[in-house]
Amino acid sequence: MNPLPFKNTNFESMDSEFKSGFVSIIGMPNAGKSTLYNRLLGEALAIVNPKAQTTRHRILGVRNGEGHQIVYSDTPGVLVKTSYKMHEQMMHFVNESVHDSDVLILLVDITSDKFSEEITDKFNRAKAKKILALNKVDLSNQEKLEEVLNQMKERFTADIYLPISAEHGFQTEILEDYIVKMLPFHPPYYPADQLTDRSERFFVNEIIRNNMLKLYDEEVPYASEVVTLAFKENSKIIRMSCEIIVERDSQKPIIIGKNGSKIKALGTAARKELEAFFGKQVYIELFVKVREDWRNNKNMLRQFGYEPD
């Protein structure tokens, strides 16, 4: 597929001065934000799952290049309706990310026509340099692509309009080139050897939670949170103890399964992924605890890293 022409925007040629800045990816749920984030970062930091509302936090990832540093932010999908205080804080992460951005990427799923007025307003009012990336073009044809692109130009005001495929890497290198051109001249924000602002325990929680999304149906994984209680590492093995938080007593036996079959399957799947992530043997213990209506409890949300106002 040939790339479509970009909107006319003049950029000054790069020189030897260092460039650094914050680049946030926003969009509706299931637009492919985490897939694009991982692709641009060159590391699989964000969990990827076809189910909606996979990402709950803002995750910074640092990419260093010749003469520049890009600090990417993966963000939760913009929700039309917030049902819990947890959702409100997820949207706070999005707002924070938009406000901090030097470059803002709106990722649009070409196969979906779902947009909220909120995301239109957020993007059009943003003061950052703006890129509208039309994702999943591999699932479309040129005629459909041009039609949707024209619709996006009418609705969204951007400096660049670019068709991509985050999954297959189509035009993502071109996207990165434009990001670098848009970065301000600034010293690096992070040391060259720092990849992310998140801890090892955070990624343990995310990997387990992603496997819950794969293994369990309906509301159960959405009503669950994972907390790593212990993380002990030596040269050969990492031993970790993790707690799965659910909202109701009736959800606990669903997580455990008959004779412990479900939680055993969860532990096995998570362990394999954790061993690949850390590059060493992992021993994991999983426990289930009920904390009623935790998604609306400010103290629990703070404890789980959502830090409500």
CORQUINOR-V640546 format. One record per pair of residues at least 24 apart in sequence whose ideal C-beta (glycine too) atoms are under 6 Angstrom apart, sorted by the first residue. I is the first residue (numbers start at 1). GAP is how many residues later the second one is. D is the distance in Angstrom with one decimal. If there is no record, write none. Layout:
i:I gap:GAP d:D
i:I gap:GAP d:D
//
This chain:
i:3 gap:168 d:6.0
i:4 gap:159 d:5.9
i:6 gap:154 d:5.4
i:7 gap:154 d:5.4
i:9 gap:150 d:4.8
i:11 gap:170 d:4.6
i:17 gap:168 d:4.8
i:18 gap:49 d:5.8
i:19 gap:49 d:4.3
i:19 gap:164 d:4.0
i:19 gap:166 d:5.5
i:20 gap:49 d:4.3
i:20 gap:166 d:4.4
i:20 gap:168 d:5.0
i:20 gap:169 d:5.8
i:21 gap:81 d:3.3
i:21 gap:162 d:4.3
i:21 gap:163 d:5.3
i:22 gap:49 d:4.8
i:22 gap:78 d:5.2
i:22 gap:79 d:5.4
i:22 gap:80 d:5.2
i:23 gap:47 d:5.5
i:23 gap:49 d:5.2
i:23 gap:80 d:4.4
i:23 gap:156 d:5.7
i:24 gap:49 d:4.2
i:24 gap:73 d:4.1
i:24 gap:77 d:4.3
i:24 gap:80 d:5.5
i:25 gap:80 d:4.7
i:25 gap:82 d:5.8
i:26 gap:49 d:5.5
i:26 gap:80 d:5.8
i:27 gap:80 d:3.9
i:28 gap:49 d:5.5
i:28 gap:50 d:5.8
i:28 gap:86 d:5.7
i:29 gap:24 d:5.8
i:29 gap:48 d:3.2
i:31 gap:76 d:4.6
i:31 gap:78 d:4.6
i:32 gap:103 d:4.8
i:32 gap:134 d:4.7
i:33 gap:74 d:5.3
i:34 gap:40 d:5.5
i:35 gap:131 d:4.3
i:35 gap:132 d:5.6
i:36 gap:71 d:5.9
i:36 gap:130 d:3.8
i:37 gap:35 d:5.8
i:37 gap:37 d:4.0
i:39 gap:127 d:5.4
i:39 gap:133 d:5.3
i:40 gap:32 d:5.9
i:41 gap:31 d:5.5
i:45 gap:151 d:5.9
i:46 gap:28 d:4.5
i:47 gap:159 d:5.0
i:47 gap:163 d:3.9
i:49 gap:161 d:5.6
i:49 gap:164 d:4.9
i:51 gap:162 d:5.1
i:56 gap:34 d:5.7
i:58 gap:35 d:4.1
i:58 gap:39 d:5.4
i:59 gap:139 d:5.9
i:60 gap:136 d:5.9
i:60 gap:137 d:4.3
i:61 gap:135 d:5.3
i:62 gap:128 d:4.9
i:62 gap:132 d:5.7
i:62 gap:133 d:5.8
i:64 gap:128 d:5.5
i:68 gap:112 d:5.4
i:68 gap:115 d:5.9
i:69 gap:119 d:4.2
i:71 gap:118 d:5.8
i:73 gap:24 d:4.7
i:78 gap:41 d:4.5
i:80 gap:36 d:4.7
i:84 gap:211 d:3.9
i:84 gap:212 d:5.5
i:85 gap:211 d:4.8
i:86 gap:209 d:4.2
i:86 gap:215 d:6.0
i:89 gap:217 d:4.3
i:89 gap:219 d:5.0
i:98 gap:24 d:5.5
i:98 gap:28 d:5.5
i:101 gap:27 d:4.1
i:102 gap:26 d:5.7
i:102 gap:82 d:5.6
i:103 gap:25 d:5.7
i:103 gap:26 d:4.8
i:103 gap:76 d:5.5
i:103 gap:79 d:4.8
i:104 gap:24 d:4.2
i:104 gap:26 d:5.1
i:105 gap:26 d:4.8
i:105 gap:28 d:5.6
i:106 gap:26 d:5.0
i:107 gap:26 d:5.2
i:107 gap:28 d:5.3
i:108 gap:26 d:5.2
i:109 gap:26 d:5.6
i:109 gap:27 d:5.6
i:110 gap:24 d:5.4
i:110 gap:26 d:5.2
i:110 gap:27 d:5.9
i:110 gap:30 d:5.0
i:110 gap:38 d:5.4
i:111 gap:25 d:5.6
i:111 gap:28 d:5.5
i:123 gap:33 d:5.7
i:124 gap:33 d:5.1
i:129 gap:30 d:5.4
i:129 gap:53 d:4.1
i:130 gap:28 d:4.4
i:130 gap:29 d:5.3
i:131 gap:29 d:4.5
i:132 gap:24 d:5.3
i:132 gap:26 d:4.1
i:132 gap:29 d:5.0
i:133 gap:29 d:5.3
i:133 gap:31 d:5.1
i:134 gap:29 d:4.6
i:135 gap:29 d:5.8
i:135 gap:31 d:5.4
i:137 gap:26 d:4.5
i:137 gap:28 d:5.5
i:138 gap:27 d:4.5
i:138 gap:30 d:5.6
i:201 gap:27 d:4.1
i:201 gap:30 d:5.5
i:204 gap:24 d:4.8
i:207 gap:63 d:5.9
i:207 gap:66 d:5.2
i:207 gap:67 d:5.7
i:208 gap:34 d:6.0
i:208 gap:62 d:4.7
i:211 gap:55 d:5.8
i:211 gap:58 d:4.7
i:211 gap:59 d:4.7
i:215 gap:51 d:5.6
i:220 gap:31 d:5.6
i:220 gap:34 d:5.5
i:223 gap:24 d:4.5
i:225 gap:79 d:5.2
i:237 gap:44 d:4.4
i:238 gap:40 d:5.9
i:238 gap:44 d:5.1
i:239 gap:44 d:4.7
i:240 gap:44 d:5.2
i:241 gap:44 d:4.6
i:242 gap:44 d:5.6
i:243 gap:44 d:5.1
i:243 gap:46 d:5.4
i:244 gap:44 d:4.8
i:245 gap:44 d:5.7
i:245 gap:46 d:5.2
i:245 gap:49 d:5.9
i:246 gap:44 d:5.6
i:247 gap:46 d:5.9
i:249 gap:41 d:5.6
i:252 gap:36 d:5.1
i:252 gap:38 d:5.8
i:255 gap:33 d:5.0
//
